[in-house]
Amino acid sequence: MTLLTDEVRALEGRTAVYTAPEPFGAAAGRYFGLAVGDENPLYSDPAYAQAQGLAGVTAPLTLVCETNQYAGLPADHEGYAGHTWGLDIPGTRQVRGGNKYTFHRRIRPDDVVTATWRITSVSAKVTGSGNEMLVIGSTATYTNQSGELLAENAETIIFVGLEKKA
C-alpha cells in the first residue's frame, strides 16, 4: 500500500483563507514579547519605536506566524485553535519537518491580518530504515488590509508510515 494515493495527490493546491476580525493591536506584540522573554522597547514604547523610524510600537517578527488570532477557529480535541489541514493518514505518525520564515515588514497595531494557507507540494519518500513517508509542503502568506505582504511561512509536515515498505 502506498501513502501517496490519488486522494492525497489531490490535496496539492488546496487553500484556506482567514481574515482577523479586528486589528492586530499593540497589546498582542507587547504580551508576545514578554512571553518569549524579549523586552525590546519596540514592542512597548511608542516614543522609542518612533525614534527608530517606525510609526509606533510593533511586534516581534514571528508573532504573525505563531498567533491564531486571525483564524477565529474553535479549539480542536487537543485544544489548538489555529489552522490545520485536518489530515488523518492511517498507519502513520505525524512529524513536523520544519519551517522557513520570510519577513517583509513589521506588524503594526492597526494591521488587520489575512493568512492564506496553500498546500504547495505532496510527495512520497522512503526513510533509511524502509518506512514510507508522505511529505506535504504548505505556505502561509500573511497580508494586511491593504494587501501588503507581511510575512511568509513555508512549512513541511511529514507522515511516517509505521510499517516498513514491502
Secondary structure, 3 states (H helix, E strand, C coil): CCCCCHHHHCCCCCEEEEECCCCCCHHHHHHHHHHCCCCCHHHCCHHHHHHCCCCCCCCCCCHHHHCCCCCCCCCCCCCCCCCCCCCCCCCEEEEEEEEEEEECCCCCCCCCCEEEEEEEEEEEEECCCCEEEEEEEEEEEEECCCCCEEEEEEEEEEEEEEEECC
